[in-house]
Amino acid sequence: MPARRALLHLLTEFVPVVAFFLAGNFLSLTAATYVLIATTVGALIIGLWCAGRMPVLPVVSTLFVLVSGGITLREHEAEALIIADSLYYFLLAGVVAVGLSVRFNIMQYFFDHTFAMTREGWDVLALRFVAIFILAGAANELVRMLLTSEAWFDFRFLKVLTITAFGIWQLKIARDYRVPDKSNEWGLRTKE
């Protein structure tokens, strides 16, 4: 069950990004934005249906996409999408960092149903994600300031692949800091 949940998270994150990347390379900005909005809302609905509950992070992502996508469609300019993407990553970094400062690990809150790790493992994971989110937001801003909107389409796809590869690499933390009687050898939760 946890492996199925992890695959569902991966698919609902990737389908909108891949669809947006393809549409951005073969269609107009307007069409690509409609594709992004439709696939993001579709992924949220599928995630809700499969999980049986309202997933918080996909809801936040969807709100960012709807607002920035709406502005992009109204203004016919990709800048709103690009800035919203930067804000999204900086906001995630800030929320995770503030949570750590008050001893509330938001990564554990969201992913404890998937991974069984010690408190130290959750803190290491959260700190690493603060760093990757800050880097993603900063890189996004550099691309916005130095390159074209068209180059950003390709960059966004590469950025999401990089963050996903980073996330997969973090499975080592789940393995190293796992709670043995509640997880398999990879730290995936087997018992509540």
N, C-alpha and C positions, 0 to 999 in steps of 0.2 A: 504493500500500500504506500509506504513512504516513497519508494522509487517511482511509482505511478504519479504521485503528487509532484515530485521533483520534475518529471518529464512534462507534466501539464504546465508547471511554472515556466519551464524553458520554452515550450511551444507558444504559450500566450505572450511571452516577451518577444520572441523572435519573429513570429508571423507578421505583426505590424511593421517591424523594422525592415524585414526582407521585402515585403510588399511596397513599402515606401521607397526603398532603395531602387527597386526595379521600375516603379512608376516614375520616380525622379529621373531615371536615365532614359526612359522611352516615351514619356508623356509630358504634358505641361506641368508647371508648378501647381496650377489649380487642380488638375486631375490627381496629381500625386498627393496633394493635401486631402482631397476627398477620400482617396484610398487609405491614407493614414488614419483619418477619423473613423471611417467605416470598420477597418480591421481592428483598431484599438477598442472601439465599442463592442465589436463582435468578440474579441478576446476576453473582455471584461465579463460579458454575458456567459460565455462558455466557462470561464473560471468560476463564476458565481454558481452556475448550474452544477458543475462537477464538484466543487468544494462544499456546496450547501450553505455557504455563508458569504458575507460581503468581504472580499479581500481588500484590505486597506491600501496597500501600495498600488495595486492596479487602479483603484478608484482615483487616487491622487494623480497617477500618470494620465488617466483618461481625462480628468479635469484640465490638466495642463494642455493636453492635445486639443481638447474642445475649445478652450479659450484662445490659445495661440493659433490653432487652425482656423478658427472663426475670424480672427484679426487678419491672418494671412489671406484668407479668401476675400475679405472685404477690401483690403488694401492692395491686393495682388503683389505682395512683397514678402519674401521668405524671412525677412529679419525677425518677425515676431516668433516664428518657430525656432529660429536659431537662439535668440535670447532666452526664450522659455526653456530650451534644452539646457542652457548654462545655469539658469536659475534653479531648475529641477535638481541638478547635481549638487550645486552649492547648498540648496535647502536640505537635501538628504544628508550631506556631510554635517551640516549644522545640527540637525535633529539627532543624529547618531552621537555626535560629540557632546551635545548638551545632556542627552540621556546618560552617557557615561559619567559625566560630571556630577550627576545627582544619583548615581548608582542604579539607574534604570537602563538596562541594556535592551534597546529596541530591536536589535538583531535577534536576541533570544526570544523576545516577545513574539516576533513574527515567525521565527523558524524553529522554535522549540518542538513543535509537533513533527518536524522532519528529522532533526538532529538531537542526539542525547550527548551533551558535552558538559564539562565542568564550567564553573563560573570563569575561571582563568581562560579557558578556551574561547568562551563567548566574548570576553574582553579583548583578546588578541584579534579575533575575527572582526569585531567592531572597529578597532583602531585601524586595521588594514583597510577596511571599507571606507572609513573617513578619508584616508589618504587617497584611495583610488577615485572617490567621488570628487575630491578637490582637484586632483589632476585632470579628471574628465571635464569638469567645468572650466578650468583654466585653459585646457587645450581647445575646448569648444570656442572660448572667447578669442583665442589667438587665431583660429581659423576664420572666425567671423570678421576680425579686424584686418587680416592679411590676405585672405583668399576670396574667391567668388562664392555666391550662394550655390552654384552648381558643384563646386568643389566640396562644399559642406555636405551635400547628399552622400558623396563617396566617403567622406570622413566620418559621418555619423554611423554608417554601416561598419566601418573599420573600428570605430570607438566601441560600439556595442559588442562586436566580436572580441575585442581586447578585454573588456570588462567581463564578458562571459568566460573567456579563457582564464582570467584572473580568479573568477568565482570558482571554476572547476579546480584550479590549483589549490584553493582554500579547503578543498575536501581533505587535504592532508591535516589541517587543523582538527577537523571533525574526527579523523582517525587518531591523531596524537592525543587529543584531550577527551576522548569518548568516555562515557560511563558504561563500563563493560556489561553490567547486568541489565541495561536498558537499550543496548544498541548492538548492531553487528560490527564486524571488524572495520568498517568504514565510518562508523559513528552514526549511521542512519538508525533512527529510533525504531525499535521493535516492540517496546512495551511502554506504557504510559507511566 
